């Protein structure tokens, strides 16, 4: 089954346009990857370790600082959400946690 050559050409042009848009978006990315920032990396690792050790307040403090430093990046918000799971592990009998 042969496809229309004009349709193939338009599909290729669309793929090239998508690739170009992706490359341009990488060039204009304002914050870069936050793990390249040693302070952000330390905050992420510290918050994750504190969460693992169920030190919820410490984990939330690190996550909050990440949220303030990088408000457009999901890392701090994801780590904050993780603390609620950790809080449920610490206080599993809390009725608020069970209904949240």
DRENTORKOL-3810 file (N, C-alpha, C; in nm, 4 decimals):
REM DRENTORKOL-3810
@n.u->0.0845; n.v->-0.1178; n.w->0.0000; ca.u->0.0000; ca.v->0.0000; ca.w->0.0000; c.u->0.0890; c.v->0.1241; c.w->0.0000
@n.u->0.0816; n.v->0.1999; n.w->-0.1038; ca.u->0.1639; ca.v->0.3181; ca.w->-0.1202; c.u->0.0920; c.v->0.4404; c.w->-0.0637
@n.u->0.1666; n.v->0.5201; n.w->0.0096; ca.u->0.1082; ca.v->0.6416; ca.w->0.0654; c.u->0.1366; c.v->0.7585; c.w->-0.0267
@n.u->0.0553; n.v->0.8567; n.w->-0.0151; ca.u->0.0686; ca.v->0.9775; ca.w->-0.0952; c.u->0.2019; c.v->1.0461; c.w->-0.0624
@n.u->0.2894; n.v->1.0688; n.w->-0.1614; ca.u->0.4190; ca.v->1.1323; ca.w->-0.1350; c.u->0.4061; c.v->1.2715; c.w->-0.0751
@n.u->0.3018; n.v->1.3433; n.w->-0.1120; ca.u->0.2805; ca.v->1.4785; ca.w->-0.0574; c.u->0.2499; c.v->1.4710; c.w->0.0924
@n.u->0.1730; n.v->1.3686; n.w->0.1325; ca.u->0.1403; ca.v->1.3490; ca.w->0.2742; c.u->0.2665; c.v->1.3144; c.w->0.3529
@n.u->0.3515; n.v->1.2275; n.w->0.2969; ca.u->0.4779; ca.v->1.1922; ca.w->0.3628; c.u->0.5650; c.v->1.3161; c.w->0.3831
@n.u->0.5693; n.v->1.4015; n.w->0.2815; ca.u->0.6497; ca.v->1.5231; ca.w->0.2894; c.u->0.5991; c.v->1.6138; c.w->0.4014
@n.u->0.4670; n.v->1.6295; n.w->0.4121; ca.u->0.4097; ca.v->1.7146; ca.w->0.5179; c.u->0.4365; c.v->1.6567; c.w->0.6557
@n.u->0.4293; n.v->1.5233; n.w->0.6672; ca.u->0.4581; ca.v->1.4596; ca.w->0.7959; c.u->0.6030; c.v->1.4842; c.w->0.8365
@n.u->0.6965; n.v->1.4701; n.w->0.7408; ca.u->0.8375; ca.v->1.4959; ca.w->0.7694; c.u->0.8601; c.v->1.6404; c.w->0.8100
@n.u->0.7944; n.v->1.7326; n.w->0.7408; ca.u->0.8076; ca.v->1.8746; ca.w->0.7755; c.u->0.7580; c.v->1.8995; c.w->0.9174
@n.u->0.6483; n.v->1.8344; n.w->0.9557; ca.u->0.5958; ca.v->1.8477; ca.w->1.0916; c.u->0.6925; c.v->1.7931; c.w->1.1950
@n.u->0.7569; n.v->1.6802; n.w->1.1626; ca.u->0.8551; ca.v->1.6228; ca.w->1.2544; c.u->0.9751; c.v->1.7154; c.w->1.2711
@n.u->1.0217; n.v->1.7728; n.w->1.1601; ca.u->1.1341; ca.v->1.8664; ca.w->1.1678; c.u->1.0974; c.v->1.9898; c.w->1.2492
@n.u->0.9768; n.v->2.0388; n.w->1.2314; ca.u->0.9317; ca.v->2.1560; ca.w->1.3054; c.u->0.9248; c.v->2.1250; c.w->1.4552
@n.u->0.8744; n.v->2.0071; n.w->1.4906; ca.u->0.8689; ca.v->1.9680; ca.w->1.6316; c.u->1.0084; c.v->1.9576; c.w->1.6912
@n.u->1.1021; n.v->1.8978; n.w->1.6157; ca.u->1.2393; ca.v->1.8841; ca.w->1.6630; c.u->1.3032; c.v->2.0220; c.w->1.6810
@n.u->1.2811; n.v->2.1107; n.w->1.5854; ca.u->1.3354; ca.v->2.2460; ca.w->1.5943; c.u->1.2803; c.v->2.3180; c.w->1.7177
@n.u->1.1491; n.v->2.3066; n.w->1.7404; ca.u->1.0873; ca.v->2.3719; ca.w->1.8562; c.u->1.1449; c.v->2.3175; c.w->1.9864
@n.u->1.1695; n.v->2.1880; n.w->1.9916; ca.u->1.2273; ca.v->2.1270; ca.w->2.1116; c.u->1.3679; c.v->2.1810; c.w->2.1377
@n.u->1.4495; n.v->2.1872; n.w->2.0327; ca.u->1.5868; ca.v->2.2359; ca.w->2.0476; c.u->1.5877; c.v->2.3827; c.w->2.0900
@n.u->1.5016; n.v->2.4625; n.w->2.0310; ca.u->1.4938; ca.v->2.6040; ca.w->2.0680; c.u->1.4498; c.v->2.6187; c.w->2.2135
@n.u->1.3542; n.v->2.5362; n.w->2.2562; ca.u->1.3086; ca.v->2.5453; ca.w->2.3959; c.u->1.4208; c.v->2.5100; c.w->2.4920
@n.u->1.5083; n.v->2.4160; n.w->2.4534; ca.u->1.6229; ca.v->2.3842; ca.w->2.5382; c.u->1.7215; c.v->2.5003; c.w->2.5464
@n.u->1.7399; n.v->2.5678; n.w->2.4345; ca.u->1.8326; ca.v->2.6808; ca.w->2.4330; c.u->1.7844; c.v->2.7962; c.w->2.5197
@n.u->1.6545; n.v->2.8154; n.w->2.5262; ca.u->1.5996; ca.v->2.9277; ca.w->2.6018; c.u->1.5519; c.v->2.8886; c.w->2.7411
@n.u->1.5859; n.v->2.7691; n.w->2.7841; ca.u->1.5461; ca.v->2.7257; ca.w->2.9177; c.u->1.6152; c.v->2.8157; c.w->3.0189
@n.u->1.5374; n.v->2.8784; n.w->3.1050; ca.u->1.5933; ca.v->2.9806; ca.w->3.1932; c.u->1.6691; c.v->2.9236; c.w->3.3118
@n.u->1.6199; n.v->2.8179; n.w->3.3726; ca.u->1.6817; ca.v->2.7721; ca.w->3.4960; c.u->1.7771; c.v->2.6563; c.w->3.4767
@n.u->1.7720; n.v->2.5881; n.w->3.3674; ca.u->1.8571; ca.v->2.4720; ca.w->3.3479; c.u->1.8117; c.v->2.3588; c.w->3.4379
@n.u->1.8977; n.v->2.2625; n.w->3.4536; ca.u->1.8661; ca.v->2.1486; ca.w->3.5389; c.u->1.9110; c.v->2.1813; c.w->3.6801
@n.u->1.8193; n.v->2.1668; n.w->3.7757; ca.u->1.8541; ca.v->2.2136; ca.w->3.9101; c.u->1.9564; c.v->2.1256; c.w->3.9791
@n.u->1.9743; n.v->2.0017; n.w->3.9342; ca.u->2.0751; ca.v->1.9198; ca.w->3.9996; c.u->2.2164; c.v->1.9715; c.w->3.9704
@n.u->2.2292; n.v->2.0600; n.w->3.8719; ca.u->2.3592; ca.v->2.1208; ca.w->3.8444; c.u->2.3920; c.v->2.2297; c.w->3.9459
@n.u->2.2917; n.v->2.2749; n.w->4.0200; ca.u->2.3114; ca.v->2.3712; ca.w->4.1283; c.u->2.3411; c.v->2.2893; c.w->4.2540
@n.u->2.4627; n.v->2.3017; n.w->4.3065; ca.u->2.5032; ca.v->2.2181; ca.w->4.4200; c.u->2.4156; c.v->2.2409; c.w->4.5427
@n.u->2.3682; n.v->2.3637; n.w->4.5628; ca.u->2.2810; ca.v->2.3911; ca.w->4.6772; c.u->2.1461; c.v->2.3206; c.w->4.6600
@n.u->2.0900; n.v->2.3276; n.w->4.5396; ca.u->1.9625; ca.v->2.2601; ca.w->4.5125; c.u->1.9791; c.v->2.1096; c.w->4.5257
@n.u->2.0899; n.v->2.0572; n.w->4.4749; ca.u->2.1155; ca.v->1.9139; ca.w->4.4852; c.u->2.1228; c.v->1.8707; c.w->4.6318
@n.u->2.1905; n.v->1.9512; n.w->4.7138; ca.u->2.2007; ca.v->1.9203; ca.w->4.8566; c.u->2.0630; c.v->1.9262; c.w->4.9237
@n.u->1.9804; n.v->2.0234; n.w->4.8838; ca.u->1.8450; ca.v->2.0324; ca.w->4.9402; c.u->1.7616; c.v->1.9103; c.w->4.9025
@n.u->1.7697; n.v->1.8690; n.w->4.7768; ca.u->1.6930; ca.v->1.7521; ca.w->4.7313; c.u->1.7370; c.v->1.6279; c.w->4.8075
@n.u->1.8681; n.v->1.6065; n.w->4.8125; ca.u->1.9188; ca.v->1.4877; ca.w->4.8826; c.u->1.8860; c.v->1.4922; c.w->5.0321
@n.u->1.8980; n.v->1.6095; n.w->5.0922; ca.u->1.8673; ca.v->1.6230; ca.w->5.2344; c.u->1.7202; c.v->1.5996; c.w->5.2644
@n.u->1.6334; n.v->1.6559; n.w->5.1794; ca.u->1.4894; ca.v->1.6377; ca.w->5.2002; c.u->1.4493; c.v->1.4917; c.w->5.1813
@n.u->1.5094; n.v->1.4269; n.w->5.0824; ca.u->1.4782; ca.v->1.2851; ca.w->5.0599; c.u->1.5277; c.v->1.1987; c.w->5.1765
@n.u->1.6474; n.v->1.2278; n.w->5.2248; ca.u->1.7012; ca.v->1.1512; ca.w->5.3374; c.u->1.6172; c.v->1.1742; c.w->5.4625
@n.u->1.5806; n.v->1.2986; n.w->5.4873; ca.u->1.4974; ca.v->1.3289; ca.w->5.6048; c.u->1.3622; c.v->1.2597; c.w->5.5935
@n.u->1.3056; n.v->1.2589; n.w->5.4748; ca.u->1.1773; ca.v->1.1919; ca.w->5.4541; c.u->1.1914; c.v->1.0418; c.w->5.4783
@n.u->1.2998; n.v->0.9834; n.w->5.4290; ca.u->1.3256; ca.v->0.8404; ca.w->5.4492; c.u->1.3376; c.v->0.8084; c.w->5.5981
@n.u->1.4009; n.v->0.8996; n.w->5.6717; ca.u->1.4190; ca.v->0.8798; ca.w->5.8157; c.u->1.2983; c.v->0.9277; c.w->5.8961
@n.u->1.1919; n.v->0.9681; n.w->5.8256; ca.u->1.0666; ca.v->1.0159; ca.w->5.8855; c.u->1.0876; c.v->1.1386; c.w->5.9737
@n.u->1.1846; n.v->1.2216; n.w->5.9358; ca.u->1.2027; ca.v->1.3530; ca.w->5.9989; c.u->1.1255; c.v->1.4518; c.w->5.9109
@n.u->0.9938; n.v->1.4515; n.w->5.9298; ca.u->0.9022; ca.v->1.5207; ca.w->5.8402; c.u->0.9264; c.v->1.6721; c.w->5.8382
@n.u->0.9474; n.v->1.7324; n.w->5.9537; ca.u->0.9677; ca.v->1.8783; ca.w->5.9592; c.u->1.0934; c.v->1.9186; c.w->5.8824
@n.u->1.2013; n.v->1.8416; n.w->5.8957; ca.u->1.3249; ca.v->1.8722; ca.w->5.8229; c.u->1.3043; c.v->1.8572; c.w->5.6721
@n.u->1.2334; n.v->1.7528; n.w->5.6343; ca.u->1.2077; ca.v->1.7291; ca.w->5.4927; c.u->1.1234; c.v->1.8413; c.w->5.4325
@n.u->1.0211; n.v->1.8835; n.w->5.5056; ca.u->0.9353; ca.v->1.9921; ca.w->5.4563; c.u->1.0118; c.v->2.1235; c.w->5.4465
@n.u->1.1035; n.v->2.1470; n.w->5.5385; ca.u->1.1828; ca.v->2.2708; ca.w->5.5335; c.u->1.2695; c.v->2.2740; c.w->5.4079
@n.u->1.3333; n.v->2.1632; n.w->5.3764; ca.u->1.4140; ca.v->2.1567; ca.w->5.2547; c.u->1.3296; c.v->2.1699; c.w->5.1296
@n.u->1.2139; n.v->2.1033; n.w->5.1294; ca.u->1.1236; ca.v->2.1110; ca.w->5.0143; c.u->1.0711; c.v->2.2532; c.w->4.9967
@n.u->1.0389; n.v->2.3199; n.w->5.1061; ca.u->0.9882; ca.v->2.4571; ca.w->5.1003; c.u->1.0943; c.v->2.5514; c.w->5.0419
@n.u->1.2188; n.v->2.5315; n.w->5.0825; ca.u->1.3257; ca.v->2.6155; ca.w->5.0296; c.u->1.3424; c.v->2.5927; c.w->4.8783
@n.u->1.3305; n.v->2.4674; n.w->4.8352; ca.u->1.3358; ca.v->2.4382; ca.w->4.6913; c.u->1.2218; c.v->2.5063; c.w->4.6166
@n.u->1.1020; n.v->2.5027; n.w->4.6757; ca.u->0.9862; ca.v->2.5685; ca.w->4.6133; c.u->1.0107; c.v->2.7183; c.w->4.5964
@n.u->1.0748; n.v->2.7783; n.w->4.6965; ca.u->1.1013; ca.v->2.9224; ca.w->4.6904; c.u->1.2124; c.v->2.9553; c.w->4.5902
@n.u->1.3153; n.v->2.8698; n.w->4.5842; ca.u->1.4261; ca.v->2.8930; ca.w->4.4915; c.u->1.3876; c.v->2.8657; c.w->4.3464
@n.u->1.3073; n.v->2.7618; n.w->4.3258; ca.u->1.2685; ca.v->2.7191; ca.w->4.1913; c.u->1.1162; c.v->2.7015; c.w->4.1831
@n.u->1.0418; n.v->2.8111; n.w->4.1834; ca.u->0.8945; ca.v->2.7997; ca.w->4.1846; c.u->0.8372; c.v->2.7362; c.w->4.0578
@n.u->0.9130; n.v->2.7351; n.w->3.9490; ca.u->0.8631; ca.v->2.6756; ca.w->3.8247; c.u->0.9054; c.v->2.5303; c.w->3.8079
@n.u->0.9765; n.v->2.4768; n.w->3.9047; ca.u->1.0239; ca.v->2.3379; ca.w->3.8955; c.u->0.9454; c.v->2.2514; c.w->3.9939
@n.u->0.9080; n.v->2.1305; n.w->3.9540; ca.u->0.8235; ca.v->2.0466; ca.w->4.0406; c.u->0.8958; c.v->1.9769; c.w->4.1559
@n.u->1.0285; n.v->1.9855; n.w->4.1631; ca.u->1.1018; ca.v->1.9081; ca.w->4.2640; c.u->1.0568; c.v->1.9395; c.w->4.4071
@n.u->1.0516; n.v->2.0660; n.w->4.4429; ca.u->1.0128; ca.v->2.1019; ca.w->4.5800; c.u->0.8708; c.v->2.0599; c.w->4.6117
@n.u->0.7816; n.v->2.0772; n.w->4.5169; ca.u->0.6412; ca.v->2.0411; ca.w->4.5390; c.u->0.6240; c.v->1.8897; c.w->4.5503
@n.u->0.7017; n.v->1.8156; n.w->4.4712; ca.u->0.6962; ca.v->1.6695; ca.w->4.4783; c.u->0.7484; c.v->1.6201; c.w->4.6124
@n.u->0.8574; n.v->1.6817; n.w->4.6587; ca.u->0.9119; ca.v->1.6427; ca.w->4.7890; c.u->0.8163; c.v->1.6787; c.w->4.9022
@n.u->0.7460; n.v->1.7903; n.w->4.8885; ca.u->0.6452; ca.v->1.8264; ca.w->4.9889; c.u->0.5350; c.v->1.7210; c.w->4.9924
@n.u->0.4890; n.v->1.6795; n.w->4.8759; ca.u->0.3846; ca.v->1.5758; ca.w->4.8691; c.u->0.4337; c.v->1.4465; c.w->4.9334
@n.u->0.5605; n.v->1.4167; n.w->4.9139; ca.u->0.6175; ca.v->1.2956; ca.w->4.9733; c.u->0.6117; c.v->1.3008; c.w->5.1255
@n.u->0.6242; n.v->1.4208; n.w->5.1827; ca.u->0.6213; ca.v->1.4316; ca.w->5.3291; c.u->0.4840; c.v->1.3955; c.w->5.3859
@n.u->0.3798; n.v->1.4167; n.w->5.3065; ca.u->0.2470; ca.v->1.3793; ca.w->5.3551; c.u->0.2331; c.v->1.2279; c.w->5.3624
@n.u->0.2951; n.v->1.1576; n.w->5.2674; ca.u->0.2972; ca.v->1.0119; ca.w->5.2757; c.u->0.3752; c.v->0.9700; c.w->5.4002
@n.u->0.4906; n.v->1.0346; n.w->5.4225; ca.u->0.5709; ca.v->1.0039; ca.w->5.5401; c.u->0.4958; c.v->1.0325; c.w->5.6682
@n.u->0.4204; n.v->1.1421; n.w->5.6690; ca.u->0.3387; ca.v->1.1746; ca.w->5.7867; c.u->0.2358; c.v->1.0671; c.w->5.8146
@n.u->0.1825; n.v->1.0095; n.w->5.7092; ca.u->0.0869; ca.v->0.8996; ca.w->5.7256; c.u->0.1517; c.v->0.7759; c.w->5.7847
@n.u->0.2789; n.v->0.7545; n.w->5.7553; ca.u->0.3506; ca.v->0.6400; ca.w->5.8110; c.u->0.3786; c.v->0.6598; c.w->5.9600
@n.u->0.4055; n.v->0.7854; n.w->5.9965; ca.u->0.4344; ca.v->0.8164; ca.w->6.1362; c.u->0.3075; c.v->0.8119; c.w->6.2209
@n.u->0.1984; n.v->0.8629; n.w->6.1657; ca.u->0.0724; ca.v->0.8758; ca.w->6.2412; c.u->-0.0414; c.v->0.8104; c.w->6.1641
@n.u->-0.0323; n.v->0.6808; n.w->6.1441; ca.u->-0.1303; ca.v->0.6107; ca.w->6.0603; c.u->-0.2700; c.v->0.6063; c.w->6.1227
@n.u->-0.2820; n.v->0.6339; n.w->6.2517; ca.u->-0.4125; ca.v->0.6337; ca.w->6.3164; c.u->-0.4852; c.v->0.7649; c.w->6.3074
@n.u->-0.4251; n.v->0.8656; n.w->6.2484; ca.u->-0.4854; ca.v->0.9976; ca.w->6.2358; c.u->-0.6016; c.v->0.9924; c.w->6.1367
@n.u->-0.7232; n.v->1.0234; n.w->6.1811; ca.u->-0.8388; ca.v->1.0143; ca.w->6.0904; c.u->-0.8319; c.v->1.1148; c.w->5.9751
@n.u->-0.7631; n.v->1.2293; n.w->5.9941; ca.u->-0.7503; ca.v->1.3253; ca.w->5.8855; c.u->-0.6721; c.v->1.2654; c.w->5.7676
@n.u->-0.5668; n.v->1.1913; n.w->5.8007; ca.u->-0.4834; ca.v->1.1296; ca.w->5.6971; c.u->-0.5630; c.v->1.0233; c.w->5.6228
@n.u->-0.6424; n.v->0.9484; n.w->5.6940; ca.u->-0.7203; ca.v->0.8413; ca.w->5.6311; c.u->-0.8244; c.v->0.8951; c.w->5.5333
@n.u->-0.8739; n.v->1.0175; n.w->5.5576; ca.u->-0.9791; ca.v->1.0720; ca.w->5.4700; c.u->-0.9256; c.v->1.1705; c.w->5.3680
@n.u->-0.7976; n.v->1.2052; n.w->5.3747; ca.u->-0.7419; ca.v->1.3049; ca.w->5.2825; c.u->-0.7241; c.v->1.2491; c.w->5.1426
END
